[in-house]
Amino acid sequence: QNKIVNILDTFTALTTELTTELNARLKQYNYYRDKLLSFAEDEVEWKTLDEVFYLKNGYTPSKSEPKFWDNGNIPWFRMEDIRKNGMILNDSLQKINKVAIKGGKLFPANSIIIATSATIGEHALITVPYLSNQRFTNLNLKEEYKNKYDIRFVFYYCFKLSDWCKNNTTLSSFASVDMNGFKKFKFPILPLSKQKQIVEILDKFDTLTNSIAEGLPREIELRQKQYEYYRNLLLDFPKS
């Protein structure tokens, strides 16, 4: 028993150590992200959200119409996509048929989805033409601002927008964002070279802390599976 306990304790200690390291890296990432994305009022030019982006609500095609869903090949994003696949997405768990598209138009690639009702503030960068459900407000850059923003800088700055949303909600049957204030949230305009520099730094932190394929989360997942394998092996005894 003592030998089994010592082996399993070693695996548990290793997982705990990696988790502690991950939490420290997350705090470090959040600190530097906030620091890198904080600008004095007179340091940069500021524009309101509705000046920079087209804002459109997502929608859910009727589930009672099979033709809207059968043989679908158009990505339709929900909160589950973010929870399962992260915050930069090029495919969705569910797809719809083109006959379900209102007005025949998709939201353009390189748009941001941000939850403005129910699960407030969750956001993602979508890199393909798509649709989303009604929980999301979709932000896509107006033509005159496309050459002023690196879309990944926009994605990172939306962490600031996310924090604002969480602190500016109205309550009815469920939580929703104060959309009048939302439209007037201010976005900074700074040189593209500076945006790219900030993105490069934050990308490194993001890979280390959040990627399921690289960095500490992947290591923790592998160690947990290893622990479960050996736990089952060590605790499986013949019945005779």
N, C-alpha and C positions, 0 to 999 in steps of 0.2 A: 504493500500500500504506500509506504513512504517513497519508494522509488517512483511509482506512478505519479504521486503528488508532486515530487520534485521536478519531474519532466514537464508536467502540465503547468506548474508554477512558472517554469522558465519561459514557456510560450506566452503565458499571460503577462509576465513582466515585460517581455519584448513588445507585445502589442500595446501595453500601457505606455511604454517609453516612446513608441512611435506616435501614439495618439497625443501625448503631451507635446512632442516636437511639432506635430501638425497644428495644434492649438496655438502654440507660440508663433509659428509662421503665419497663421491666419491673423493674429493680432498685429504682427509686423506688417503684413500686406495691407490690412485695413488702415493702419497708421500712415503708411507711405502713400496709399491711394488718396486718403483724405488730404494729406499734406501737398501732394503733387497737383491736386485738383482744386486747391483753394487759392483764390486770386483776390487781391484788393480791388475795391470798387473802381478805382481810377487806373488800375494796372492793365486792364484789357477792355475791349469793347463788349457791351452786353446787348443781347437781343432776347425778346420774350419767346417762349415756346411756340406760340401761334404765328410769330413772324418767321421763324426758321422752318417749321414743319407743317405739312398737311396732317391734320388730326382726324382720324376716322375710326369708328367703332367696328369691332368684329361682329360676327353673327353666326348662328347655328342653323344650317338648313334643316328643314322639317324631317324628323326621324320617321314620320309616317309615310314619307315618299321614298320608296326604295330606289327610284331612278336617280335621286340625289347622291346616293352612296354606292350603288352597285358599280363595280369596275372603275372605281375612282382612282385618279392618278394625280390629283392636285393636293399639295400639302395643306392640311387644316390643323392649326396648332391650338393646343389646350395647355392648361397648367401641368398636366401629366408629362408633356414633352420636356418641359424644363426640369421637372423633378427626376425624370429618368435619364435624360441625355444632355443636360447642362444648359448653358446660357448662350452658346453660339450654335445655331441649328441650321442644317441644310435639308432635313427631312422630318416628317411627322409620323406619329404612331397611327393616326387615322387620315384617310384621304377622301376627297369628295369628287363627284363627277362634274364635268364642266357645265352641265345643265343647271347646277345649283348656284352658279355664280350670279350675283345680283349685278345687272348692268353689263355683264360680260367682262368685268375688269377685276384683275387680281391686285393685291397690294404688291408693290415692286420689291425686288430683291434689295438687300441692304437697308431694310427698315427695322425699327425697334418696336417690339411689343412690350407693353407695360400694363400690369393688372391694376385697374382703377376701381374694381369692385371685388367683393369677397376676399381673396388672398391679396391684400394690398401690396403694391410695390415690386412684386416679382417681375423681372424683365429679361429680355433676351434679344440678341441680334439675329435676324433671319436673313440668310444669304441667298435665298432663292425666291422667285415669285410665289405667292402663297395667299391663304386666307387664315383667319383666326376666329375663335369664338368670342362671344359678347363680353367676356370678362376683361378683354384686352382693349386698350386704346392703341392704335397703330400710328407710329410716327414715321413719316418719310420726308426726306429733305426736299424743300422747294428747289426748283431748278437754279435759282440765283445763289443758293447756298451750297450747292454740291461741290463747288471748287474751293469752298472756304473751310470745309470740315473733312477730317479723316473719320470714317464711319466708326472705327474702333475707338477713337477718342470720344465720339458721341456715346458709344456703348458704355465706356467707363464713366463718363460724366453722369450717365443715367443712374448710377449708384447714389449720387446726390439727389437726383429727382426722386428716386425710390424712398430715400429717407424723408424727403419733404412730404411725399404722399402718405407715408405712415403716420405723420404728425398732423395731417390736415384732412381728416376724414369726417364724413357726416354719417349718422346712424339712422336707418329706417328699419326695414325688414332685414337688411344686411348692410355691412359697411361699404361705403363708396367714397371716392375722393371728391373734394371740393373742386369741381371742374373749372369754375371761373378763376380760382387761384391757380390751378394747374396750367391753364393757358398762359398765365402771366409769369410763370416760373422763368427765371433768367438763365440763359445759356451764354457762356463766354465765347468770344471769337479771338483766337490767338494764331500766330503764324503756323502754317502747316508743319514747318520743320520742328517747332516746339511741340506740337501735337504728337508728331511721330516719335519724338524723343520720350515723351511721357508714356505713350503706348508701348514702346519697346521695354521700358522698365516694368510696367505693370503686367505685360504679357509674361515676363519671367516669373513674377510672383504668382500669377494665375496658374501657370503650368505646374509650379511646385505644389500649390495648395489645392487646386481644384480638379486637375485633369484626372480622368479615370484610367488613362492609359499610361501616364507618367507620374513621377513625383510620389509624395508620401501616401496619398490615398490608395494608390495602386499597391504600394508596399504593405500597407495595413490590411488591405483586402486579401493579399496573398498569404500573409502571416495568419490571418484569421482562418482561412481555409486549411492551412497547414495544421493549425491547432486543432480544428474540428476533426481532421483526418486522424491525427494521432490520438486524440481523446477517444474517438470511437474504437480505434484499434486496440488501445490499451485497456479499455473498459469492456471489451467483448470477450466473455469467458465461456468455455464449453459448459453445457448444462449437465454433462455426465462426468 
